Amino acid sequence: MNKKNKKAFTLIELLIVIGLIIILGVTISSLNFNKLTNIQRSEMFSNKIITQIENVRDNSLVGKGISDQNSLNGFAKVERWDILIEKGTSTQKSSFKIFIYENDIDKKELSKIEIENVEKIENLVCEREGEKDSVNIAFVGGKTSIEECANSSKINIFTSYNSEKSQIEFDVVSGLVKKVKK
């Protein structure tokens, strides 16, 4: 009597199961990798904005001029630094531009952050006045003001990259710029 008792898996069945596990693992890791990439790019976009605000604040505090080929000493006299931040809409991209004033009349665009389609400044919220479409942060010597938010001491800038969101808080009184933890 030769009875065949099948109590084990065949080699083919084991190979199929191993193949399915590998395919499942690769799919899950690539989905997780895309999420991590979006988080990192969202942080990079927020850090760009924070760095620019800090640079303008620091330059205005020390009275730093801008290199100018036409002046005798090579630096233009800058009386005021402005940062204009505009939130994005369905028809218009958000923008972040830095301007300088050599006097009350002459306004020059110094630099701007190029904002791609996936990057967006979604909201600008003043502490007391609420949501705004655009905000102009003015730095004159050691004084900082937000023209659209005269009664507020803080402004929150909400950014996004794809589905990842971030929040930046700027305190007018202390001049501190920080990323708010979720």
C-alpha positions, 0 to 999 in steps of 0.5 A, a space after each residue: 500500500 502506497 498512500 500519498 499523503 500531501 502534507 507539504 507545499 510544492 516548490 511551485 507554490 512556494 515560489 509563487 507565494 515568495 513572488 507575491 510577497 516581493 511584489 507587495 513589498 516593492 509596491 508598499 515601499 514605493 508608495 511610502 517613498 513618494 509620501 516621504 519625498 513630498 514631505 521633504 519638498 514641502 519642508 524645503 519650500 517652507 525653509 526657502 521662505 523662512 531663510 529669505 525672511 530672516 535674510 531680509 530682517 538681518 540685512 535691514 537690522 545692520 543697514 546693509 546696502 545692495 551692491 550697486 555699480 553706479 555708486 561711488 562706494 559700490 553699495 546703494 543706500 537702502 532705506 526700506 526692505 519689503 517682502 510681498 507675499 501673495 497667496 495662490 488662487 485657482 487662476 493665479 500662482 502664489 508669489 514671494 517677492 523682495 523689494 528695496 527702496 532707496 528712497 520713498 519713490 524708487 522701488 526695485 525688485 531684488 529677488 523672488 522665490 520661483 513658485 512651481 505648480 505643485 508649491 503654493 502659498 495657500 493662506 495668509 492669516 493675521 493674528 487679529 485681522 484674519 485671512 488676507 490675499 496678500 501681505 507686505 512685510 516692511 523692514 525699516 531699520 530695526 522696525 518691522 510692520 505688516 501693512 495689511 495687519 496693523 493690529 497684529 503682532 503675528 502672521 501665519 503663512 500656510 504653504 503646501 507641496 502636493 498634499 503636504 501642508 506646512 505652517 510658518 509663523 512670523 512674529 513682528 515684535 521679536 522678528 522670529 520666524 519659525 515653522 509650526 509643528 503639526 
